Structures are given as structure tokens and as C-alpha cells.
Amino acid sequence: MQELPWIEKYRPVKLADVIGQREIIRRLESYAKQGNVPNLLFSGPAGVGKTSAAVALAKELFGKDFERNFLELNASDSRGIDVVRGTIKDFARTLAFNANFKIIFLDESDALTADAQQALRRTMEKFTRTCRFILSCNYSSRIIEPIQSRCVVFRYKPLSAKEMEARLNEICRKESLKIEQKALDAIIYVSMGDMRKAVNVLQACASLEKNISEKTVFDVSSRARPEEIKQMVGLALGGNFLEARKKLDDLMFEHGMSGEDIMLQLYREIIDAPEEEIPSKVKIELVDTIGEYDFRIVEGANERIQLEALLAQFLKFEKK
């Protein structure tokens, strides 16, 4: 256990161990108690407990026979129709071992091709007596309607700061780490409700020091402090383009941040800024402008030029 990555070392074993999503977990516990599960579709952002809940549910259903009755496939790797016709169908057609049914867990199922999804819906119907399916995805809109109608849909939400803080403190206690409150807040800030990312950042920090500081968190995660982003925005809105550009250089070269990272933090800080600093009408214009330049970067434009052009656009809203 000492050599495992912490995301596996501290992965929940039982449904009761999964943090957040209490209403979803309560319903899954009810399925486990009854010993019967419909086809399920878990939808939501990364790192919020979809895979952990699926594995924990299967372990509670099958106990020591878990590995014989549970098949996990990542649809990002095995996304074609041949996988549905071969691997999935072969596993689904055989009887379960000391259980009434097996479970096939398709992680990142929104990556399945259209043909594979069409083949899957028939497989789900044909082998319903011997197998149940749990599909996990980030975007349920990418799953065809016939599959969604065959599943009970659970929509996961990002974890709250309070829930993440409790789990991070628990890990620190077990690993004999000391972490200051500002460092905890920083991990929660950079992970944005993603528990997997938060645990990875914590482990990376722990490899450098046993007393984890806020500076280490931002250095390890290649993120800027909120104050640095606010300072850059303030300089641009104050009409000081050259100083704002210099601050942008610091973010890109000292922190190693990509254009998309800076765009995301810019967006967060502008949205969260109080009314007296950035009025609502100005926020609307700024968000519209950020959206345009973010699209340009995603489409392949030079991120340095686009970010400087974005700062130049901010000067239109210079504070009087």
C-alpha cells in the first residue's frame, strides 16, 4: 500500500466512504441492500466519485467474488464497435459466479463511437438477465437517447470545499503531514471540485516537504495565486498595459502556465470580483471578450499574442 499512488491508496472501498453526493450514495446503498441493480448512467465532471461509486457498489454486491463478476473498460481506449461485439458480449453472455448477474463498467463512455453505442443498446437489452451496465461520462448529451432511456441517470456535481477539506485533512493525518490552512485553501482553489486532482497535488507537495505551505501548492500545480491574476487585471483595467503585459510574462515563464490556464483563472477572478471593483456591466463585456480569445487559442492561434491582445481589449474598460 505504501507504494500505491494516493488516489488508489485512499480510494473508497465502501459506498459509505465516498464523499459528497449523499443523495446518490443513499440510492446506491439501497440497490446494494436489495441485491438488484438497474442499468446506471453516471454523469458529471472528473474526480467527483463516479468510478469510486461504481467499484464500491460492485464490491458490496459481490464481496469476495468481485473480480469474477465485474469488468471495467475505459471507452477512451476501447471505443469501437468490435469491443462491444467481442469483449463486452463475451463477458455479458456468461453466467455470474455466486451472484444473479455481472456488472460491466464502461468508464468515459461518451468516447464510444456512434456505431458502438448503437450496438451497445441492443446488447444491454439482450443480456439483461445475466448482466447490468454502469456507464460513466462527463457529458450525458454525448450518449445517444436510446441508451439513456435504458439507464437510471445519476448526475454528479463538483465536491464542496468543506467536503474536500475534510478528506485532505484525513489523508494528512494518516501520512503524518502538517498543512497550513492557506495551503488547504490553495489546493481546493486549484482543483475546482476535483478530488482526484486535489489528492495528486497533495502527494506532489508531500514529496517536497512535510510541512506543506501555500507557495508549494501553487508551485507544484503550476497555478498563479489569485492575487497575481487580480493584479494583472487591475493593471489592464487601470490603463497600464505595459505593466500588465510584464505581469503576464511572469505568469507564463515563472509559473509555466499555458494560455488556457491563464484564461480560466482570468475568468474565475473576474466573475468572483466584488461589484465595487468590477461592475456587473463591465463583467459582462469582459466575459464576452475572454470567450472570444479563448476560442481563438483553442483553434490554434498563438497564445502569447492572443493573451496580449486580450489585455489590450481590457483597456477599453479602463477605470475612470
Summary of the structure (lengths in Angstrom):
residues: 320
radius of gyration: 23.4
end to end distance: 59.4
largest distance: 74.3
contacts: 988
relative contact order: 0.09
helix: 61%
strand: 9%
